[in-house]
Amino acid sequence: MRIFSGIQPTGQLHIGNYLGAIKQWIKLQETNECIFSIVDLHAITVPYNSKVFSEVVLSKAIEYLACGLDPEKSIIFIQSQVKEHTELAWLLNTVCPLGDLRRMTQFKDKSKKFKNNINAGLFNYPVLMAADILIYQTDLVPVGKDQGQHVELARSVAKKFNKTFGNVLTVPKVVFPTMGAKIMSLEDPTKKMSKSTPASCLFLIDEPKTIEKKIMRATTDSGKKIVYDIKKKPGISNLLTIYSLFSGHSIKELEKEFKGKNYSEFKKSLAKTLINGLEPIRRKTKELTNRDVYIKEILNKGAKRAQVLASSTMEKVRGSMGLLKLD
């Protein structure tokens, strides 16, 4: 199966990104043809610092590699280095219904957040994401639940394109993690974990003392029982989910292990598990930092491999749409 997914180069990765996406990727690359992108063109639809943007993109590549993505098993590249993404996005704009874009939840949310920068790129963001996926004839798209609406749009656009111009584009399927698709904030477990509020999330390269501090301060619930109940006990349920995903133990096993124990004991054990689980990522990140030549070599090779696939799709798309080809 051919897999595609990507993450924006905006801030450090946190455990929500890891559990909701990258952990899936690492497993998928063992038995599938995987293509993973740093989607920098999406990141510039909101205010950003152009002076340090290239450094941020490289740091994202380091995080990919530190987490366990293998350039020998997967194609790893920067979105803007493969021009076919934007070419297909423009062509798909002629197929995508305006009403579908107006319904996109993320556009509504970001429009409220960035009231002084509601640009056309932000509105057309889902079409570019559809192009990212469809340009590689992708079979499966592993993403967190917050991106599910965008993948559904990609499916819809692919079907409409094929109905209009012939069976050219593969209609992808979305894959959500069985658990951990949406990790919640440590401060407010009713909201998704977000890098915009650093105290509410755990970054992959947080130091051990920082991890312990954040976990011990994490919001729990009334009562003393350590049980999973997302409605009545969202705080402890979120922490149980995180513990389960990092330890490999089921939530039922954890409930049994901590029966009769208090929140403090549970949190101390969780913090220790997270510190140990994230140590290989912290160590690998330090090893790769300042190795720009090596990182760029991987990204260049990845872009060349990706472009071979993308150009093949574009040749079919242009032909099906009746665009003139000059020999």
QUIQUIHU-V324259 format. One record per residue. RES is the residue in one small letter. SS is DSSP state (h for helix, s for strand, l for the rest). OMEGA is omega in whole degrees, -180 to 180 (none if undefined). Layout:
res=RES ss=SS omega=OMEGA
res=RES ss=SS omega=OMEGA
This chain:
res=m ss=l omega=177
res=r ss=s omega=-176
res=i ss=s omega=170
res=f ss=s omega=170
res=s ss=s omega=-179
res=g ss=s omega=178
res=i ss=s omega=178
res=q ss=l omega=175
res=p ss=l omega=180
res=t ss=l omega=178
res=g ss=l omega=-178
res=q ss=l omega=175
res=l ss=l omega=175
res=h ss=s omega=-174
res=i ss=h omega=175
res=g ss=h omega=176
res=n ss=h omega=-177
res=y ss=h omega=-177
res=l ss=h omega=-177
res=g ss=h omega=-176
res=a ss=h omega=-168
res=i ss=h omega=178
res=k ss=h omega=174
res=q ss=h omega=-176
res=w ss=h omega=-177
res=i ss=h omega=179
res=k ss=h omega=-177
res=l ss=h omega=-176
res=q ss=l omega=-179
res=e ss=l omega=-173
res=t ss=l omega=-178
res=n ss=l omega=174
res=e ss=s omega=-171
res=c ss=s omega=179
res=i ss=s omega=-177
res=f ss=s omega=-174
res=s ss=s omega=166
res=i ss=s omega=-169
res=v ss=l omega=-176
res=d ss=h omega=-180
res=l ss=h omega=176
res=h ss=h omega=-175
res=a ss=h omega=-177
res=i ss=l omega=176
res=t ss=l omega=176
res=v ss=l omega=-179
res=p ss=l omega=-180
res=y ss=l omega=-179
res=n ss=l omega=-176
res=s ss=l omega=-177
res=k ss=l omega=-178
res=v ss=l omega=-173
res=f ss=h omega=-179
res=s ss=h omega=178
res=e ss=h omega=179
res=v ss=h omega=179
res=v ss=h omega=178
res=l ss=h omega=179
res=s ss=h omega=177
res=k ss=h omega=176
res=a ss=h omega=177
res=i ss=h omega=180
res=e ss=h omega=177
res=y ss=h omega=-177
res=l ss=h omega=-180
res=a ss=h omega=180
res=c ss=h omega=178
res=g ss=l omega=174
res=l ss=l omega=-173
res=d ss=l omega=-179
res=p ss=l omega=176
res=e ss=l omega=-178
res=k ss=l omega=-176
res=s ss=s omega=171
res=i ss=s omega=-179
res=i ss=s omega=-174
res=f ss=s omega=177
res=i ss=s omega=-176
res=q ss=h omega=-175
res=s ss=h omega=179
res=q ss=h omega=178
res=v ss=l omega=-170
res=k ss=l omega=-179
res=e ss=h omega=178
res=h ss=h omega=-177
res=t ss=h omega=178
res=e ss=h omega=179
res=l ss=h omega=179
res=a ss=h omega=180
res=w ss=h omega=-179
res=l ss=h omega=179
res=l ss=h omega=175
res=n ss=h omega=-180
res=t ss=l omega=-179
res=v ss=l omega=-174
res=c ss=l omega=179
res=p ss=l omega=180
res=l ss=h omega=-179
res=g ss=h omega=179
res=d ss=h omega=179
res=l ss=h omega=-180
res=r ss=h omega=-179
res=r ss=l omega=-176
res=m ss=l omega=-177
res=t ss=h omega=-176
res=q ss=h omega=178
res=f ss=h omega=179
res=k ss=h omega=-179
res=d ss=h omega=-178
res=k ss=h omega=177
res=s ss=h omega=177
res=k ss=h omega=-177
res=k ss=h omega=-178
res=f ss=l omega=-175
res=k ss=l omega=-179
res=n ss=l omega=-178
res=n ss=l omega=178
res=i ss=l omega=-173
res=n ss=l omega=-179
res=a ss=h omega=179
res=g ss=h omega=178
res=l ss=h omega=180
res=f ss=h omega=-178
res=n ss=h omega=179
res=y ss=h omega=-177
res=p ss=h omega=179
res=v ss=h omega=176
res=l ss=h omega=177
res=m ss=h omega=176
res=a ss=h omega=178
res=a ss=h omega=178
res=d ss=h omega=-176
res=i ss=h omega=-171
res=l ss=h omega=-179
res=i ss=l omega=-179
res=y ss=l omega=-179
res=q ss=l omega=-173
res=t ss=l omega=176
res=d ss=l omega=-175
res=l ss=s omega=178
res=v ss=s omega=178
res=p ss=s omega=-179
res=v ss=l omega=171
res=g ss=l omega=-175
res=k ss=h omega=-178
res=d ss=h omega=179
res=q ss=h omega=-177
res=g ss=h omega=-180
res=q ss=h omega=180
res=h ss=h omega=179
res=v ss=h omega=177
res=e ss=h omega=176
res=l ss=h omega=178
res=a ss=h omega=177
res=r ss=h omega=-179
res=s ss=h omega=180
res=v ss=h omega=179
res=a ss=h omega=179
res=k ss=h omega=-179
res=k ss=h omega=178
res=f ss=h omega=-178
res=n ss=h omega=179
res=k ss=h omega=-177
res=t ss=h omega=-170
res=f ss=h omega=-178
res=g ss=l omega=-175
res=n ss=l omega=-175
res=v ss=l omega=-173
res=l ss=l omega=175
res=t ss=l omega=177
res=v ss=l omega=-174
res=p ss=l omega=173
res=k ss=s omega=179
res=v ss=s omega=178
res=v ss=s omega=176
res=f ss=l omega=173
res=p ss=l omega=178
res=t ss=l omega=175
res=m ss=l omega=179
res=g ss=l omega=180
res=a ss=l omega=-180
res=k ss=l omega=177
res=i ss=l omega=-173
res=m ss=s omega=-180
res=s ss=l omega=177
res=l ss=l omega=-180
res=e ss=l omega=-179
res=d ss=l omega=-175
res=p ss=l omega=174
res=t ss=l omega=180
res=k ss=l omega=-180
res=k ss=s omega=175
res=m ss=l omega=-176
res=s ss=l omega=179
res=k ss=l omega=179
res=s ss=l omega=175
res=t ss=l omega=-173
res=p ss=h omega=-178
res=a ss=h omega=-176
res=s ss=h omega=-176
res=c ss=l omega=177
res=l ss=l omega=176
res=f ss=s omega=-176
res=l ss=l omega=-178
res=i ss=l omega=174
res=d ss=l omega=178
res=e ss=l omega=-179
res=p ss=h omega=-179
res=k ss=h omega=179
res=t ss=h omega=179
res=i ss=h omega=-179
res=e ss=h omega=-179
res=k ss=h omega=-178
res=k ss=h omega=-179
res=i ss=h omega=-179
res=m ss=h omega=179
res=r ss=h omega=-176
res=a ss=l omega=-180
res=t ss=l omega=175
res=t ss=l omega=-176
res=d ss=l omega=176
res=s ss=l omega=-177
res=g ss=l omega=-176
res=k ss=l omega=-174
res=k ss=l omega=177
res=i ss=l omega=-179
res=v ss=l omega=-180
res=y ss=l omega=176
res=d ss=s omega=-170
res=i ss=l omega=-179
res=k ss=l omega=-176
res=k ss=l omega=-177
res=k ss=s omega=-177
res=p ss=h omega=-178
res=g ss=h omega=-179
res=i ss=h omega=178
res=s ss=h omega=177
res=n ss=h omega=180
res=l ss=h omega=176
res=l ss=h omega=178
res=t ss=h omega=179
res=i ss=h omega=-179
res=y ss=h omega=-178
res=s ss=h omega=-177
res=l ss=h omega=179
res=f ss=h omega=-177
res=s ss=h omega=-176
res=g ss=l omega=178
res=h ss=l omega=179
res=s ss=l omega=178
res=i ss=h omega=178
res=k ss=h omega=179
res=e ss=h omega=180
res=l ss=h omega=177
res=e ss=h omega=180
res=k ss=h omega=-179
res=e ss=h omega=-175
res=f ss=l omega=177
res=k ss=l omega=180
res=g ss=l omega=179
res=k ss=l omega=-176
res=n ss=l omega=-178
res=y ss=h omega=-178
res=s ss=h omega=179
res=e ss=h omega=179
res=f ss=h omega=-178
res=k ss=h omega=179
res=k ss=h omega=179
res=s ss=h omega=178
res=l ss=h omega=-180
res=a ss=h omega=180
res=k ss=h omega=179
res=t ss=h omega=180
res=l ss=h omega=179
res=i ss=h omega=180
res=n ss=h omega=-178
res=g ss=h omega=-178
res=l ss=h omega=-177
res=e ss=h omega=179
res=p ss=h omega=179
res=i ss=h omega=178
res=r ss=h omega=-178
res=r ss=h omega=-179
res=k ss=h omega=178
res=t ss=h omega=179
res=k ss=h omega=179
res=e ss=h omega=-175
res=l ss=h omega=180
res=t ss=l omega=-179
res=n ss=l omega=175
res=r ss=l omega=-175
res=d ss=h omega=-178
res=v ss=h omega=179
res=y ss=h omega=-179
res=i ss=h omega=-179
res=k ss=h omega=178
res=e ss=h omega=178
res=i ss=h omega=-178
res=l ss=h omega=178
res=n ss=h omega=179
res=k ss=h omega=179
res=g ss=h omega=180
res=a ss=h omega=180
res=k ss=h omega=179
res=r ss=h omega=-180
res=a ss=h omega=-176
res=q ss=h omega=177
res=v ss=h omega=179
res=l ss=h omega=-177
res=a ss=h omega=-178
res=s ss=h omega=177
res=s ss=h omega=178
res=t ss=h omega=-177
res=m ss=h omega=178
res=e ss=h omega=179
res=k ss=h omega=-179
res=v ss=h omega=-180
res=r ss=h omega=-179
res=g ss=h omega=-178
res=s ss=h omega=-179
res=m ss=h omega=177
res=g ss=l omega=179
res=l ss=l omega=-175
res=l ss=l omega=176
res=k ss=l omega=178
res=l ss=l omega=180
res=d ss=l omega=none
